[in-house]
């Protein structure tokens, strides 16, 4: 598998990879070392086969990383005019480059495309630097194959070479295209498991269908459209099809009778219900004569039992294999009651309870030709889910990393304890185990939270391999019992499983603790990405909380290529909205164990907006503006005359506590729920207004802008205490400063916040939402020294305190209570990227069209850097300081411009700044840092208080050196 390296290319530093795992696709080793001599290399995967290199006659820019609807070569797309995107690469030593034009060609086959016969669409040369265009060719129909390529023109009007071909295939666009039926196993009711636990789950069914390909007939193409609920594995002629696991992605699949009376009461009246299906090209797998298609079904979230969830129904499958021959004739093999069914070796599978596998129940060859299925039963029809079949539009779960044990401990009696070095989400795989038939090997995944059981019963016929199929576990260590003989190296590995997202951003600095904090968050986030949604924790609850999601989404986008992931999940959140009331539940897809409040539903406003800022995608705003307005209007129904809100009362009852949370999980007390609710009412109204303004909805911008201002005034009128000069501890002053306080109050509020942190011994006292804003608010208001102090603490409550106790992932609570794999507190890490390293997309020109480079050197840091593969190309910043000078180097991608703030030391002026490449760089001003504001004592806590500000007009690598300077 090909990978790319997103390197900082800094000769001052020695690149090392400090990672505990062996990657299948992507790793981000961001554990910085000590001193300026050690840093990290950031390795990301995928997509590079599309890259073309200039030959010397071609332009200075070239297209790369071609995507359709943010997916690489998707096998099923059900958007009638899909969007095509790419990035533009150029060498960092070439300055002022951009894409001045582009041309897309789309053909019905790769051969036609290579010959230049674009029979579906040839855009011709189109001027401009757009790198995301909507298909504009002939109308596309179900099953159409689309091969495409792009070339671009540089600033001088020279064209690049054509990119290597990429492709997408259209899915089944209409209900009439589906000839297959939903089927399941006899002996199972159509409905779900009983929630009381009295009904044991049945073994995972095996389903098969034999069909023939006549000798002498040439198969031109064979594609299968398939999904199974809750999970499925597809087989053809004895082999598993595809690399996907835990498929399909999670959605609100279906209606659930009694949902409104189960757990936290939410009406089963969502905007949309969907069932994702997948498509696979199996042309090369077919053979002359008998062929067999097969599937194994797991319960997944469709037939789940657990306190956090509610099930939909029993497992079911729909599959449609379409074969096209060279004479133009076609055949279909569809799921129907003629398929055969039998029990398989997976004797029990449940998302929360675990999995048990008995190899003695295997039926060798069950999905291959020549197998005798006469003893199998016929499949039975199943009710079609309420959800619409839709091509899966988010990344699939896959085995993304393989970890080897770092420590074995023999406990005696066939028991072993094995340590893999860090907490991962996935399972262990047994390799080449020998033992007698009936021996039961139990795998206990050690965790502070409920994790489910796992057992493998041997068949005793030579070396045996095994790994879980239909659930996952969270573990650093496992205990094995019943192991036959000695456990040898190589017989056990851990497979980290998560949604296939690429790590495309990385941070490192001179403080190893900050690097370690960033690293454990990275692992935590990946552990929680399953089914193209992000959970709060991947073991105890496994729920797609909207509040956790919205607070940390900006951090995720800074570290991963999460465009496809969030396109899918934000769609789930919009789909979960009640179209009649505008209410957005605390989790999406909805599970009735998800507690939350106003800040949770606020995801429908915050996440699309952050997506727009990061990727520059106006379509995301257009799809969600009505949902934003609906949620703000819903909140307005619970506001008092001033605009302050507290609680809603569902179904005419008293307010439900678990639907009215304010902030959550502080180290001590919570701020007022009313304060937090009102803050998020303001924030949602403000985002709705900004979104309307971007989309040209002047009436909406005026309406929601006026509402945001009214709520802001209400917030300041209700929660400010003139006696203390404060909006209160536990985040009250943080929310107020983020919102913007009246000028006459500003000095006292800043002083109150500083005094509060000092009273806490330099520690934070905030919950998940206050912590998100805390560090950047401190930095932006002259208190970056306090932010640095908070982040470098090793005593309670702090990230360092977790690490001192051996944490390799972030915890849910500062005192270690409940889950030890919760990513939500990582929301504050944008401070590392946007403030400490100092690279941020300009909200006025989003998607990194204009980049602001503005480092905030703080504390004892001597260097820092951050790099990201943006939607426009590679961008990075690095800086270093010594006693006599400061160096800042910025990489600006093609088509982007930048504002660069160069820190000046005491007594330094513009004349002390030297530029490596003055062309295209213009001096703007010397600026006293905005963090040193009148009335806060002029104390920034940093060595640098003044900046020389420059505008950079184009791409390239630019170095700014002040003072004595730094040499490579």
Residue pairs with C-beta under 8 A, 6 or more apart in sequence:
1 24
1 25
1 45
2 45
2 46
2 48
2 49
3 23
3 25
3 26
3 43
3 44
3 45
3 46
3 48
4 43
4 44
4 45
4 46
4 47
4 48
5 41
5 42
5 43
5 44
6 42
6 43
6 44
6 504
6 505
6 506
6 867
6 868
6 869
6 874
7 15
7 41
7 42
7 867
8 15
8 39
8 42
8 865
8 867
8 876
8 878
9 92
10 39
10 865
10 878
10 889
11 968
12 36
12 880
12 966
12 968
13 36
13 37
13 38
13 39
14 37
14 38
14 39
15 39
15 40
15 41
16 29
16 33
16 38
16 39
16 40
16 41
17 27
17 29
17 40
17 41
17 43
18 29
18 31
18 33
18 40
19 27
19 28
19 29
19 31
20 403
20 406
20 420
20 421
20 422
21 27
21 401
21 402
21 403
21 421
21 422
21 424
21 496
22 401
22 402
22 403
22 404
23 43
23 45
23 400
23 401
24 398
24 399
24 400
24 401
24 402
25 45
25 46
25 398
25 400
25 500
25 502
26 43
26 44
26 45
26 46
26 400
26 501
26 502
26 503
27 43
27 401
27 503
28 40
28 42
28 43
28 44
28 503
28 505
28 506
28 519
28 522
28 559
29 40
29 41
29 42
29 43
29 519
30 40
30 42
30 506
30 507
30 508
30 515
30 518
30 519
30 522
31 40
31 512
31 515
31 516
31 519
32 38
32 39
32 40
32 508
32 509
32 510
32 511
32 512
32 514
32 515
33 39
33 512
33 515
34 510
34 512
35 510
35 862
36 510
36 862
36 863
36 880
39 508
39 865
40 506
40 508
40 515
42 503
42 505
42 506
42 867
43 503
44 502
44 503
44 504
44 561
44 869
45 502
46 72
46 502
47 64
47 65
47 66
47 67
47 72
47 502
48 64
48 65
49 164
50 63
50 64
50 65
50 66
50 86
50 163
50 164
50 166
51 62
51 64
51 65
51 89
51 163
51 164
52 62
52 63
52 64
52 160
52 161
52 162
52 163
52 164
53 62
53 161
54 60
54 62
54 160
54 161
55 161
58 158
58 159
58 160
58 161
59 152
59 153
59 154
59 156
59 157
59 158
59 159
59 160
60 90
60 91
60 94
60 97
60 154
60 155
60 156
60 158
61 88
61 89
61 90
61 97
61 98
61 99
61 152
61 153
61 154
61 155
61 160
61 894
62 88
62 89
62 90
62 152
62 160
62 161
62 163
63 86
63 87
63 88
63 89
63 102
63 150
63 151
63 152
63 160
63 163
64 86
64 87
64 88
64 89
64 163
65 86
65 87
65 869
66 72
66 84
66 85
66 86
66 148
66 149
66 150
66 163
66 166
67 84
67 85
67 86
67 166
67 563
67 564
68 74
68 77
68 82
68 83
68 84
68 85
68 146
68 148
68 166
68 168
69 77
69 79
69 82
69 83
69 168
69 393
69 564
69 567
70 85
70 563
70 564
70 567
71 77
71 168
71 393
71 395
71 564
72 166
73 166
73 167
73 168
74 168
74 169
74 391
75 168
75 169
75 223
75 278
75 279
75 280
75 281
76 169
76 170
76 171
76 172
76 225
76 277
76 278
76 279
76 391
76 392
77 168
77 169
77 170
77 171
77 391
78 170
78 171
78 172
78 173
78 390
78 391
80 139
80 140
80 173
81 134
81 135
81 136
81 140
82 134
82 135
82 168
83 132
83 133
83 134
83 135
83 619
84 104
84 132
84 133
84 134
84 135
84 148
84 150
85 131
85 132
85 133
85 871
86 131
86 150
86 163
87 131
87 869
87 870
87 871
87 872
87 873
87 893
88 98
88 99
88 129
88 131
88 152
88 872
88 873
88 893
88 894
88 895
89 873
89 874
89 894
90 97
90 154
90 873
90 893
90 894
90 955
92 891
92 956
92 957
93 956
93 957
94 955
94 956
95 917
95 919
95 920
95 954
95 955
95 956
96 155
96 919
96 920
96 953
96 954
96 955
96 956
97 154
97 155
97 894
97 895
97 954
97 955
97 956
98 129
98 154
98 155
98 894
98 895
98 954
98 955
99 128
99 129
99 131
99 152
99 153
99 154
99 894
99 895
100 127
100 128
100 129
100 153
100 154
100 155
100 156
100 157
101 125
101 126
101 127
101 128
101 152
101 153
101 157
102 123
102 125
102 126
102 128
102 130
102 131
102 133
102 150
102 151
102 152
102 153
103 122
103 123
103 124
103 125
103 126
103 150
103 151
103 152
103 159
104 121
104 122
104 123
104 133
104 148
104 149
104 150
105 113
105 116
105 118
105 121
105 122
105 123
105 148
105 149
105 150
105 162
106 113
106 118
106 120
106 121
106 122
106 135
106 137
106 146
106 147
106 148
107 113
107 117
107 118
107 119
107 120
107 146
107 147
107 148
108 119
108 120
108 144
108 145
108 146
108 147
109 145
109 147
110 147
110 165
110 167
112 118
112 119
112 147
113 147
113 148
113 149
113 165
114 165
118 137
119 138
120 137
120 138
120 140
120 144
120 146
121 135
121 136
121 137
121 138
122 137
123 133
123 136
125 153
126 133
129 895
131 871
131 872
131 895
132 616
132 617
132 871
135 146
140 146
140 170
141 170
141 173
142 170
142 171
142 172
142 173
142 174
142 177
143 169
143 170
143 171
143 172
143 177
143 223
143 322
144 169
144 170
145 167
145 169
145 170
145 221
146 167
146 168
146 169
146 170
147 165
147 166
147 167
148 165
148 166
148 167
148 168
149 162
149 163
149 164
149 165
149 166
150 162
150 163
151 159
151 160
151 161
151 162
151 163
152 159
152 160
153 159
153 160
154 160
155 954
169 223
169 279
169 281
171 225
171 277
171 279
171 391
172 178
172 225
172 277
172 320
172 389
172 391
175 389
178 225
178 318
178 320
178 389
179 320
179 332
179 334
180 225
180 318
180 319
180 320
180 334
180 335
180 336
181 318
181 334
181 335
181 336
181 337
181 381
181 382
182 316
182 317
182 318
182 335
182 381
182 382
182 383
182 384
182 385
183 207
183 316
183 317
183 318
183 335
183 336
183 337
183 339
183 379
183 380
183 381
183 382
184 190
184 205
184 297
184 314
184 315
184 316
184 317
184 341
184 379
184 380
184 381
184 382
185 202
185 205
185 207
185 297
185 314
185 315
185 341
185 343
185 377
185 379
185 380
186 341
186 377
186 378
186 379
186 380
187 202
188 202
188 205
188 314
188 315
189 314
190 313
190 314
190 382
190 383
191 313
191 314
192 302
192 303
192 304
192 311
192 312
192 313
192 314
193 199
193 201
193 299
193 303
193 304
193 305
193 311
193 314
194 305
195 305
195 310
195 311
197 305
200 348
201 299
201 303
201 305
201 348
201 349
201 350
201 353
202 343
203 343
203 344
203 345
203 346
203 347
203 348
203 361
204 296
204 297
204 298
204 299
204 315
204 343
204 344
204 346
204 347
204 349
204 469
204 470
205 296
205 297
205 315
205 341
205 342
205 343
205 344
206 294
206 295
206 296
206 341
206 342
206 343
206 344
206 363
206 366
206 367
207 294
207 295
207 296
207 297
207 317
207 335
207 339
207 340
207 341
207 379
208 292
208 293
208 294
208 295
208 339
208 340
208 366
208 367
208 371
208 373
208 376
209 292
209 293
209 294
209 333
209 335
209 338
209 339
209 340
210 290
210 291
210 292
210 369
210 373
211 290
211 291
211 292
211 293
211 321
211 331
211 333
212 289
212 290
212 291
213 219
213 286
213 287
213 288
213 289
213 291
213 323
214 288
215 288
215 289
216 288
217 288
217 325
217 326
217 327
218 325
218 326
219 283
219 286
219 323
219 324
219 325
219 326
220 283
220 324
220 325
220 326
221 281
221 283
221 323
221 324
222 281
222 282
222 283
222 285
222 286
222 321
222 322
222 323
222 324
223 279
223 280
223 281
223 282
223 283
223 321
223 322
224 234
224 236
224 241
224 279
224 280
224 282
224 293
224 319
224 320
224 321
224 322
225 277
225 278
225 279
225 319
225 320
225 322
226 232
226 234
226 277
226 278
226 279
226 280
226 295
226 317
226 318
226 319
226 320
227 247
227 248
227 275
227 276
227 277
227 278
227 317
227 318
227 389
228 247
228 248
228 295
228 297
228 298
228 315
228 316
228 317
228 318
229 248
229 253
229 275
229 297
229 300
229 302
229 303
229 312
229 313
229 315
229 316
229 317
229 385
230 298
230 299
230 300
230 301
230 302
230 303
230 304
230 315
230 351
230 470
231 246
231 247
231 248
231 297
231 298
231 299
231 300
231 469
231 470
232 247
232 248
232 295
232 296
232 297
232 298
232 317
233 240
233 247
233 295
233 296
233 298
233 469
234 240
234 241
234 242
234 280
234 293
234 294
234 295
234 319
235 241
235 292
235 293
235 294
235 295
235 296
235 367
236 282
236 285
236 286
236 291
236 292
236 293
236 294
236 367
237 285
237 286
237 287
237 291
237 292
237 367
237 368
237 369
238 292
238 365
238 367
238 368
238 369
239 285
241 280
241 282
241 285
242 278
242 280
243 396
243 398
243 399
244 278
244 396
244 397
244 398
245 396
245 397
245 398
245 399
245 469
245 497
246 300
246 397
246 470
246 472
246 497
246 530
246 531
247 278
247 392
247 396
247 397
248 275
248 276
248 277
248 278
248 392
248 531
249 276
249 392
249 394
249 396
249 397
249 531
249 532
249 533
249 568
250 300
250 301
250 530
250 531
250 532
250 533
250 544
250 589
251 273
251 274
251 275
251 276
251 387
251 572
251 575
251 589
252 270
252 272
252 273
252 274
252 387
252 572
252 575
252 576
252 588
252 589
252 590
253 273
253 274
253 275
253 302
253 312
253 385
253 386
253 387
253 589
254 273
254 275
254 302
254 312
254 313
254 385
254 386
254 387
255 268
255 273
255 312
255 386
256 262
256 268
256 310
256 311
256 312
257 268
258 310
259 266
259 267
259 268
259 310
259 590
259 592
260 266
260 267
260 268
260 651
262 310
262 592
263 307
263 308
263 310
263 592
263 593
264 586
264 592
264 593
264 594
264 595
264 656
264 658
264 659
265 592
265 650
265 651
265 656
266 578
266 583
266 585
266 590
266 592
266 650
267 578
269 578
269 579
269 580
270 575
270 576
270 577
270 578
270 579
270 590
271 574
271 575
271 576
271 577
271 578
271 579
271 627
272 388
272 574
272 575
273 385
273 386
273 387
273 388
273 575
274 387
274 388
274 389
274 390
274 575
275 385
275 387
275 388
275 389
275 390
276 390
276 391
276 392
276 393
276 394
277 318
277 389
277 390
277 391
277 392
278 391
278 392
278 396
279 391
282 321
286 323
287 369
289 369
290 369
290 370
291 369
292 367
292 368
292 369
292 371
293 319
293 321
293 333
293 367
294 366
294 367
295 317
295 319
296 344
296 346
296 469
297 315
297 316
297 317
298 315
298 346
298 349
298 469
298 470
298 471
299 315
299 349
299 350
299 351
299 470
300 315
300 351
300 470
301 309
301 351
301 531
301 589
301 591
302 311
302 312
302 313
302 315
302 316
303 311
303 312
303 313
303 314
303 315
304 310
304 311
304 350
304 351
304 352
305 311
305 350
305 352
305 353
306 350
306 351
306 352
306 353
306 593
307 593
308 352
308 541
308 542
308 543
308 591
308 592
308 593
308 594
309 351
309 352
309 543
309 591
309 592
309 593
310 591
310 592
312 385
313 382
313 383
313 385
314 382
316 382
316 385
317 335
318 335
318 389
319 333
319 334
319 335
320 332
320 333
320 334
320 335
321 332
321 333
321 334
322 330
322 331
322 332
323 330
323 331
323 332
323 333
324 330
325 331
335 379
336 379
337 378
337 379
337 380
337 381
338 378
338 379
339 378
339 379
340 373
340 376
340 377
340 378
340 379
341 376
341 377
341 378
341 379
342 363
342 366
342 373
342 375
342 376
342 377
343 361
344 361
344 362
344 363
344 366
345 357
345 358
345 359
345 360
345 361
345 362
346 355
346 356
346 357
346 469
346 470
347 356
347 357
347 358
347 361
348 354
348 355
348 356
349 355
349 356
349 469
349 470
349 471
350 452
350 471
351 452
351 471
351 542
352 450
352 452
352 471
352 542
353 452
353 453
354 451
354 452
354 453
354 454
354 471
354 473
355 452
355 453
355 454
355 468
355 469
355 470
355 471
356 453
356 454
356 455
356 457
357 455
357 456
357 457
357 466
357 468
358 457
359 456
359 457
359 458
359 459
359 464
359 466
360 437
360 438
360 457
360 458
360 459
362 459
363 371
365 371
366 373
392 532
393 564
393 567
393 568
393 571
394 499
394 531
394 532
394 564
394 565
394 567
394 568
394 569
395 499
395 500
395 501
395 532
395 564
395 565
395 568
396 499
396 500
396 532
397 497
397 498
397 499
397 500
397 530
397 531
398 497
398 498
398 500
399 426
399 495
399 496
399 497
400 496
400 497
400 498
400 500
400 526
401 424
401 495
401 496
402 493
402 494
402 495
402 496
403 420
403 421
403 422
403 424
403 493
403 494
403 495
403 496
404 420
404 489
404 493
404 494
405 418
405 419
405 420
405 489
405 492
405 493
405 494
406 419
406 420
406 421
407 418
407 419
408 416
408 417
408 418
408 419
408 487
408 489
409 416
409 417
409 418
409 419
410 416
410 487
411 417
411 479
413 481
414 480
414 481
414 482
414 483
414 484
415 479
415 480
415 481
415 483
416 479
416 480
416 483
416 487
417 477
417 478
417 479
417 480
418 428
418 477
418 478
418 479
418 480
418 487
418 492
419 476
419 477
420 475
420 476
420 477
420 478
420 494
421 476
421 808
422 476
422 523
422 808
422 809
423 474
423 475
423 476
423 523
423 524
423 527
423 808
423 809
423 820
423 821
424 474
424 475
424 476
424 494
424 496
424 523
424 527
425 472
425 473
425 474
425 496
425 497
425 498
425 526
425 527
425 528
425 530
425 538
425 821
426 472
426 473
426 494
426 495
426 496
426 497
426 498
427 454
427 467
427 468
427 472
427 473
427 494
427 495
427 497
428 443
428 467
428 475
428 478
428 492
428 493
428 494
428 495
429 465
429 466
429 467
429 492
429 493
429 494
429 495
430 441
430 456
430 464
430 465
430 466
430 467
430 491
430 492
431 465
431 490
431 491
431 492
431 493
432 463
432 464
432 465
432 490
432 491
433 441
433 458
433 463
433 464
433 465
433 466
433 484
433 491
434 462
434 463
434 464
434 484
434 485
435 441
435 458
435 460
435 464
435 484
435 485
436 458
436 460
436 484
437 458
437 459
437 460
437 461
438 457
438 458
438 460
439 457
439 458
439 460
439 482
439 484
440 455
440 456
440 457
440 458
440 482
441 455
441 456
441 457
441 458
441 480
441 481
441 482
441 483
441 484
442 453
442 454
442 455
442 480
442 481
442 482
443 454
443 455
443 456
443 478
443 479
443 480
444 453
444 454
444 478
444 479
444 480
444 481
445 451
445 452
445 454
445 473
445 474
445 475
445 478
446 475
446 476
446 477
446 478
446 479
447 473
447 474
447 475
447 539
447 820
448 818
448 819
448 820
449 474
449 537
449 539
449 540
449 818
449 819
449 820
449 821
450 539
450 540
451 473
451 474
451 475
451 539
452 471
452 473
454 468
454 473
456 466
458 464
458 484
467 495
472 497
472 530
472 538
473 539
474 527
474 537
474 538
474 539
474 821
475 494
476 808
478 494
480 487
480 492
496 526
496 527
497 530
498 526
498 527
498 528
498 529
498 530
499 529
499 530
499 531
499 532
499 565
501 526
501 529
501 560
501 561
501 562
501 564
501 565
502 560
502 561
503 522
503 559
503 560
504 559
504 560
504 561
504 868
504 869
505 558
505 559
505 560
505 833
505 866
505 867
505 868
505 869
506 559
506 866
506 867
506 868
507 515
507 518
507 832
507 833
507 837
507 864
507 865
507 866
508 515
508 864
508 865
509 515
509 832
509 836
509 837
509 861
509 863
509 864
509 865
510 860
510 861
510 862
510 863
510 864
511 792
511 859
511 860
511 861
513 791
513 792
513 794
513 800
513 803
514 791
514 792
514 832
514 836
516 803
517 791
517 799
517 800
517 803
517 829
518 829
518 832
520 799
520 802
520 803
520 807
520 808
520 809
520 810
521 555
521 810
521 823
521 825
521 826
521 829
522 559
523 808
523 809
524 809
524 810
524 821
524 822
524 823
524 826
525 534
525 552
525 555
525 556
525 559
525 560
525 823
525 826
527 538
527 809
527 821
527 823
528 534
528 535
528 536
528 537
528 538
528 821
528 822
528 823
529 535
529 565
530 538
530 542
532 564
532 565
532 568
532 569
533 544
533 549
533 568
533 569
533 572
533 588
533 589
534 544
534 548
534 549
534 552
534 556
534 569
534 823
535 541
535 542
535 543
535 544
535 545
535 548
536 543
536 545
536 548
536 812
536 819
536 822
536 824
537 812
537 818
537 819
537 821
537 822
538 821
539 819
539 821
540 818
540 819
541 593
541 819
543 587
543 591
543 593
543 594
544 569
544 572
544 587
544 588
544 589
544 591
544 594
545 586
545 587
545 594
545 596
545 600
546 573
546 584
546 585
546 586
546 587
546 588
546 596
546 600
546 601
546 602
546 603
546 604
547 586
547 596
547 597
547 599
547 600
547 602
547 603
547 661
547 664
547 768
547 769
547 824
548 768
548 822
548 823
548 824
549 569
549 573
549 603
549 607
550 599
550 600
550 602
550 603
550 606
550 607
551 599
551 768
551 769
551 772
551 824
551 827
552 772
552 823
552 824
552 826
552 827
553 562
553 566
553 606
553 607
553 610
553 611
554 610
554 614
554 827
554 830
555 826
555 827
555 829
555 830
556 562
556 566
557 566
557 610
557 611
557 614
557 615
558 614
558 830
558 833
558 834
558 868
561 869
563 611
563 615
563 617
563 871
566 607
566 611
567 611
567 620
569 588
569 607
570 607
570 608
570 611
570 620
570 624
571 623
572 588
572 589
573 584
573 588
573 603
573 604
573 607
574 604
574 623
574 624
574 627
575 588
576 584
576 585
576 587
576 588
576 589
576 590
577 583
577 584
577 604
577 627
577 630
577 631
578 584
579 630
581 634
582 629
582 630
582 631
582 632
582 633
582 634
583 601
583 631
583 634
583 648
584 600
584 601
584 602
584 603
584 604
584 627
584 631
584 634
585 594
585 596
585 600
585 601
586 594
586 595
586 596
586 597
586 600
586 601
586 658
586 659
587 594
587 596
587 600
588 603
594 600
595 657
595 658
595 659
595 661
596 658
596 659
596 661
597 659
597 660
597 661
597 662
597 673
597 676
597 677
598 635
598 645
598 660
598 662
598 676
598 677
598 680
598 681
599 661
599 662
599 663
599 676
599 677
599 680
599 769
600 661
601 631
601 634
602 631
602 680
602 683
602 684
604 624
604 627
604 628
604 631
605 624
605 628
605 631
605 632
605 683
605 684
605 687
605 688
605 691
606 683
606 684
606 687
608 620
608 621
608 623
608 624
608 628
608 691
609 621
609 687
609 690
609 691
611 617
611 620
612 618
612 620
612 621
612 691
612 694
612 846
612 847
613 841
613 843
613 846
613 847
614 841
614 846
614 847
614 871
615 846
615 847
615 871
616 846
616 847
616 848
616 849
616 871
617 847
618 694
618 695
621 691
621 694
621 695
622 695
624 691
625 688
625 691
625 692
625 695
625 697
625 700
628 684
628 687
628 688
628 691
629 688
629 700
629 704
631 684
632 681
632 684
632 685
632 688
632 704
632 707
635 645
635 681
635 684
636 681
636 707
638 645
638 646
638 647
638 648
639 645
639 681
639 711
642 710
642 714
642 717
642 718
643 678
643 681
643 707
643 710
643 711
643 713
643 714
643 715
644 674
644 678
644 711
644 714
644 715
644 718
645 674
645 677
645 678
645 681
646 655
646 660
646 673
646 674
646 677
647 655
647 659
647 660
647 673
647 677
648 655
648 659
648 660
649 655
650 656
650 659
660 673
660 677
661 673
662 670
662 671
662 672
662 673
662 674
662 675
662 676
662 677
663 670
663 671
663 676
663 730
663 731
663 766
663 767
663 768
663 769
663 770
664 670
664 767
664 768
664 769
665 767
665 768
665 812
665 813
665 814
665 824
665 825
666 730
666 731
666 765
666 766
666 767
666 770
666 814
667 763
667 764
667 765
667 796
667 797
667 814
667 815
668 730
668 765
669 729
669 730
669 765
670 730
670 767
671 728
671 729
671 730
671 731
671 732
671 735
671 767
671 770
672 719
672 728
672 732
674 718
675 715
675 718
675 719
675 727
675 728
675 732
675 735
676 731
676 735
676 769
678 711
678 714
678 715
678 718
678 719
679 715
679 735
679 739
680 769
681 711
682 708
682 711
682 712
682 715
682 739
683 739
685 704
685 705
685 707
685 708
685 711
686 704
686 705
686 708
688 700
688 704
688 708
689 700
689 701
689 702
689 703
689 704
689 705
689 707
689 708
690 701
692 698
692 699
692 700
692 701
692 704
693 701
693 705
712 739
712 740
715 736
715 739
716 736
716 741
716 742
716 745
719 727
719 728
719 732
719 736
720 726
720 727
720 736
720 741
720 745
721 727
721 728
724 752
725 745
725 748
725 749
725 751
725 752
726 732
726 733
726 748
726 749
726 752
726 753
726 756
727 733
727 735
727 736
727 749
729 756
729 765
730 765
730 766
730 767
730 770
731 765
731 766
731 767
731 769
731 770
731 771
731 773
731 774
733 749
733 752
733 753
733 756
734 753
734 766
734 770
734 773
734 774
734 777
735 769
735 770
735 773
736 749
737 749
737 750
737 753
737 777
737 780
737 781
738 773
738 777
741 749
746 933
746 935
746 936
747 934
747 935
747 936
750 781
750 782
750 783
750 933
750 935
750 936
751 936
751 937
753 778
753 781
753 783
754 783
754 786
756 765
757 763
757 764
757 765
757 783
757 786
757 789
757 790
761 795
762 786
762 789
762 790
762 793
763 790
763 793
763 795
763 796
763 797
763 798
764 770
764 771
764 774
764 790
764 797
764 798
765 797
766 774
768 824
768 825
768 827
771 825
771 827
771 828
772 827
772 828
773 828
774 787
774 790
774 828
775 787
775 790
775 791
775 828
775 831
775 835
776 787
776 828
776 830
776 831
776 834
776 835
778 784
778 786
778 787
778 790
779 787
779 831
779 835
779 856
779 858
779 931
780 835
780 930
780 931
781 931
781 933
781 936
782 931
782 932
782 933
782 936
782 937
782 938
782 939
782 940
782 941
783 931
783 939
783 940
783 941
784 835
784 856
784 858
784 931
784 940
784 941
784 942
785 858
785 859
785 940
785 941
785 942
786 941
787 831
787 835
787 858
788 858
788 859
788 861
788 941
789 859
790 798
791 798
791 799
791 831
792 800
792 859
793 799
793 800
793 801
794 800
794 801
794 803
794 804
795 801
796 814
796 815
797 814
797 815
798 814
799 810
799 825
801 814
802 810
802 811
802 816
805 816
807 820
809 820
809 821
810 821
810 822
810 823
810 824
810 825
810 826
811 819
811 820
811 821
811 822
811 825
812 818
812 819
812 820
812 822
812 824
832 864
832 866
833 839
833 840
833 866
833 868
834 840
835 856
836 855
836 856
836 858
836 861
836 864
837 855
837 864
837 865
837 866
837 877
837 878
837 879
838 853
838 854
838 855
838 856
838 864
838 866
838 877
838 879
838 901
839 851
839 852
839 853
839 866
839 868
839 875
839 876
839 877
839 890
840 851
840 852
840 854
841 847
841 848
841 849
841 850
841 851
841 852
841 870
842 849
842 850
842 851
842 852
842 899
844 850
845 897
847 870
847 871
847 872
848 870
848 871
848 872
848 875
848 893
848 896
849 872
849 895
849 896
849 897
850 896
850 897
850 898
850 899
851 875
851 890
851 892
851 896
851 897
851 898
851 899
852 898
852 899
852 901
853 877
853 888
853 890
853 898
853 899
853 900
853 901
854 899
854 900
854 901
854 947
855 864
855 877
855 879
855 888
855 901
855 903
856 931
856 942
857 864
857 879
857 881
857 886
857 903
857 942
857 943
857 944
858 941
858 942
862 880
862 881
862 882
863 878
863 879
863 880
863 881
864 878
864 879
865 876
865 877
865 878
865 879
866 876
866 877
866 878
867 874
867 875
867 876
867 877
867 891
868 874
868 875
868 876
870 893
870 896
872 893
872 894
872 895
872 896
873 893
873 894
873 895
873 896
873 955
874 891
874 893
875 890
875 891
875 892
875 893
875 896
876 890
876 891
877 888
877 889
877 890
877 891
878 888
878 889
879 886
879 887
879 888
879 889
880 886
880 887
880 966
881 887
881 903
881 943
882 964
882 966
883 964
884 963
884 964
884 965
885 905
885 961
885 962
885 963
885 964
885 965
885 966
886 902
886 903
886 904
886 905
886 944
886 961
886 962
886 963
886 966
887 959
887 960
887 961
887 962
887 965
887 966
888 900
888 902
888 903
888 959
888 960
888 961
889 957
889 958
889 959
889 960
890 898
890 900
890 952
890 957
890 958
891 956
891 957
892 898
892 952
892 954
892 955
892 956
892 957
892 958
893 955
894 955
895 955
896 955
897 951
897 952
897 953
897 954
898 951
898 952
898 958
899 924
899 949
899 950
899 951
899 952
900 921
900 949
900 950
900 951
900 952
900 958
900 960
901 927
901 947
901 948
901 949
902 913
902 947
902 948
902 949
902 950
902 960
902 962
903 944
903 946
903 947
903 962
904 912
904 913
904 926
904 944
904 946
904 947
904 948
904 962
905 943
905 944
905 962
905 963
908 946
908 962
908 963
909 926
909 948
910 923
910 926
910 948
912 962
912 963
913 948
913 960
913 961
913 962
914 960
914 961
914 962
914 965
915 921
915 950
915 958
915 959
915 960
916 957
916 958
916 959
916 960
916 961
917 956
917 957
917 958
917 959
920 952
920 953
920 954
920 956
921 950
921 951
921 952
921 953
921 958
922 950
922 951
922 953
923 948
923 949
923 950
924 949
924 950
924 951
925 948
925 949
926 946
926 947
926 948
926 949
927 946
927 947
927 948
927 949
928 945
928 946
929 940
929 942
929 944
929 945
929 946
929 947
931 940
931 942
932 938
932 939
932 940
932 945
948 960
948 962
950 960
952 958
